[in-house]
Amino acid sequence: MGNPYLEMRGVSKRFPGVQALTSVSFEAYAGEAVALIGANGAGKSTLMNVLGGNLQSDEGEILIGGQAVSINSPLAATANGIAFVHQEMAMLPTMTVAENIHISSFPTRAGIIDRKAMEASTAEVLTRLGCHFTPDTRIQVLSTGDRQMVEIARALLSKPSIIIFDEPTSSLTSREKARLFDVIRTLKTEGVTIIYITHFLDEIFNICERATVLRGGSTVGGGLLSELTTADIVHMMIGDVGLDTRSAKHSTQQREVVLKVTGLNRRGVIKDISFSLHKGEVLGLWGLLGSGRTEVARAIIGLDPIDDGQIEINTGSGLHPIRPREAQRWIGMVTEDRRNEGLLLPMSVKQNMSIANLRGLLSRWKLIDNRRETELATHFVNRLNIIISSLGQPVKTLSGGNQQKVVVGRWLELNPPIFIMDEPTRGLDVGAKAEIRRIIFELAEGGAAVLVISSEIEEMMALGERYLVMNRGQIVNELPGTSTKNELMGAAAGAAQME
Amino acid sequence: MTTVQGSSVDNAGSLLTRLRQFVTAHRFFDILPILILVVVLVVLALFIPNFFNSRNIVNVFVQASTLGLMAIGMTVVMISGGIDLSIPSVMALSAIFGAMHLRDGGSIFVSCLIMLTVGIIAGSINGFAVAYLKMIPFVVTLAMMTIASGAAIWVTNSVSVPVFDEVFFDLILARIADIPRPIIIMVIMALIATLVVRRTLFGRWLYAVGVNVRAARASGVPTNLVIFLTYVISGAFAGLTAIILSARLGSASANMGNDGVVLDIVSSAVVGGVSIYGGIGSPLGAVMGAIFITVISNSMNMMQISFFTGLIIKGVVIIAFVAFDSLRKQ
């Protein structure tokens, strides 16, 4: 196979207090796709940021085509033929595809933007990608999948020889995903080197030739994927930690209903949602991305308006209908986007943990009782094993896992009878994931009713006692806790194909 | 060539980043406004012999009291992430209605009540538009400012409404232990407002809304109600200020709330450490800021610097503090 086209040797990077990369080596050959795999915090992003010129490594060298190169800025990376397709697409929705693609380097003629040249080069790239929209289409009318294509088109414009894909499929439908893979295959035949970062192991076997696995900032393994199994890779990723095993399932027959949703509707978003949630139960809301899982949760607690439907909660003396805005007194919801819709980032751990329970902290004079606020926060920081330097520490300085525990702790302080957990372990490393799951079990054992939404089937398998399968805003199926992984996958996929 | 460009951009970027880190890392910057106030006072003491004359000091504080009260109202709105540009014009309109009632033989109590009520009504309209109709605070309150000042001129025909009531003057302006009541009212209101924002349910919600309204909502905070109330409160402070200012001036006129006043209020808040971006600041700080702004105006007066030069200096001070605010905001 000859020499690798791209080689990173002995790359080390230290951040204040953390050794992010320790002598990492990485190589990729022309015309192949290499999967870069690792748990959160393994160092994938840091390594790619070094390659993309966003970060400078402390030690190590980068060779492209056998030549040592210095990549000290994103522009230098582009000059060396490296392009980055980002996970989070930063686009200007009111501008056209052509404008978005050329935003960093408009072709000009006598100082005026050369619209013709711009649209011609855009059309060329779009044809290569098999896209059917024109260069003058505005971004805002495109689907997520098409936007992803625009992002790739932007990367292709500089005619790169190395393209880094960072979680490109996380918001794509299966059809869009297939199209993306076709594009990647074409790029490979053209001799482009692909670096593919993902959490989805099935994808890498589909599209990549080789894998490099990082753990804790070091290269721990890799090789040709034709010689590896999923189990091998998972083992390299997480080391010798036991995988999540399924919890004991109880029958839900005799337990009382604490939340009853009947005929919940929101035009164009969710339709005719009816279900019951029982005391001590973990109910999984399962479905593909965009099937309406999050929207159901948001409608129940009143974050989004509903057109009609009834929500009843057992407030102690049987089921009572409640208005959505009141629901948050009995339902604690951990939202999927903890940074934008969960934490008060600049505020302290203590204030973040008390915010849902302030009514319970008022003293005789209707003032917040500082001492009780501190006591409660201390109690839950200890119980959830949150690592902080002090209760006054701003939440934005915590790691993802600890931040998520703060959000969970906030609702534990309120101690509601019902919890909704929307992607409770997203973006967390394996250890933190396990801890959050343990907390969910403890809540259910303590008699709380928990509705869990997760995109990770392993997590669903580990947590759920019963599953509601969603598609296109409707509940289309209910599965028992004994369902196998294939049954769950089949239900979600089958539901999506039905229409 | 591209590489060279890239690195020079990076250098400028890293310099700013370092400045930012320095500002956020040192607690010293939290007390910067007070430090500057002290330095300015020392300079004034050296250059203006009469500055620390107790009459002048009392005078400065009385002047600062009305500005300070309005700045408290503004602070509450700004912590929630909004802004209320209508405070001075609403204040003037409230004063006019109250003064007209007093002029026509009404009671002092009812006059004061009218002034507070007009402020609260205007604030409620602002609050309703911003919180429930999701309108932009800047536009809503700018429109309210125009409406209130238009109404003030229309009602008065640009003639000031005299207030001649010794009992009213006495009630509002009398001294307690040699300190005029406006100063005492300002200090008490600042303390109460600080207690409210720091230790009550509303206060904690207020900061949460200012920091991240979506996160606050997801945590069960009634965000619309909180935002609505901030404008009601700033309206009420406009009404309270109207009472004191109409007594101090012995009249009420549309001119009380001229364009310069709103600038002074925003300056007071910003100099006092209230963030334009919401979520940071305290009423006590804003009152300190009001004193600072009044001291600057007063001393420029005494140094015989022209009004217009004074405006330029004030503008520069505000830009400096807003720059500091945005550096602090990482």
Interface residues (C-beta under 8 A of the other chain):
Chain A: N72 S73 P74 L75 A76 T78 A79 L303 R325 Q328 R329 M333 T335 N340 E341 G342 L343 L344 L345 P346 M347 Q351 S354 I355 A356 L358 R359 L362 K366 L367 I368 N370 R410 L414
Chain B: T2 T3 Q5 G6 S7 D10 L195 R199 T200 L201 R204 W205 Y207 A208 V211 N212 R214 A215 A216 R217 A218 S219 G220 V221 P222 G279 I280
